[in-house]
């Protein structure tokens, strides 16, 4: 998978806010407020990161395909519909 790297100045991000990555969704939040509790950060990368790598280290790698967010509605849909359920480990 080929990725395109884009460095957006913080001043531009502050104007835009963080936009939900769901195609067609226009929900966003101001960057200055930080990630709201009901939003989900979604990072997609390839390869083998170091077990102690921070999110910043992973997001700066060439094989980080997306570092984005999902609004509460689409986070729920993505996690519940598109991902396999977690096994009931320790919930017997």
Beta strands, then each sheet from edge to edge (+ up, - down):
strand 1: 18-19
strand 2: 28-29
strand 3: 40-45
strand 4: 64-70
sheet 1: 1+ 2-
sheet 2: 3+ 4-
end
